[in-house]
Amino acid sequence: MDKLPKVGIPIIIGIVILLIVLFKSTVTIDSGKAGVLYRTFDNGVVTDEPPLGEGFHIVAPWNRVTVYEVRQQEILEQMNVLSSNGLDIRLEASVWFQPRFEDLAKLHQEKSQMYKDRVLLPAIRSAARSVVGRYTPEQLYSSKRDAIQQEIFVETKNIVQDQYIQLNEVLVRDVTLPSTIKDAIERKLKQEQESLEYEFRLVKATKEAQKQIIEAQGKADANRILSASITDKILQDKGIEATIKLSESPNSKVVVIGAGDSGMPIILGN
């Protein structure tokens, strides 16, 4: 009876140690993530095998697993850059990216979990400064924002393509100019808009005047042709036809007396 506690204590200690070993030997990787295995006694980071995927894994207790998020992520970056004429521009951009799954071990070995600060952010800043430096504030404010966004994306992608990072998109969210420059650009754009509107009114008025001239010319030509084709005989015949119609009207009492100077009847009535 006295020996039972002495025997039970080593058993309990053994069970506890076993539980600790088992706990240290299991890794659960959540959805959207992957693990890089580090073998303490076998060349360190495992680069010749795929990363550990989602789910439950058993590893030796002396090895380590570093978990990375491998789905798309976003970084919002604000930076000050210079335009082509040296003015300070504040740019705000969103970067959509994710580590390349098949190169995750190399990314961990060469860049570590700090790869966003060590690679991605310096790349986006460098590309933004390079691209914005090609444009004037007027272009940045109005017509070239989409072009700037695409150029920043292309240049950033070229920088990170060998850094085990997959760049999905760069979105320019805002371009902030100095207030004095912004006001000057808005005044200039307003003046240009008013000038275009004035030119439109001038063109419209010119076309309307040309239309009236053409219509007047057409009427003049028609009258000239009509005048040349009318003779006294035609006028007399038309007058007789009109007189007959009037005389046949039940609402008119007509008296025809003699003839006018032109030979046309003289019509009298109420």
PyMOL commands that set and color helices and strands:
alter all, ss='L'
color gray80, all
select helices_A, chain A and resi 3-24+101-110+115-132+137-141+145-160+179-229+232-248
alter helices_A, ss='H'
color red, helices_A
select strands_A, chain A and resi 26-29+33-39+44-45+55-58+64-69+73-82+88-99+165-176+255-256+267-268
alter strands_A, ss='S'
color yellow, strands_A
deselect
rebuild
show_as cartoon
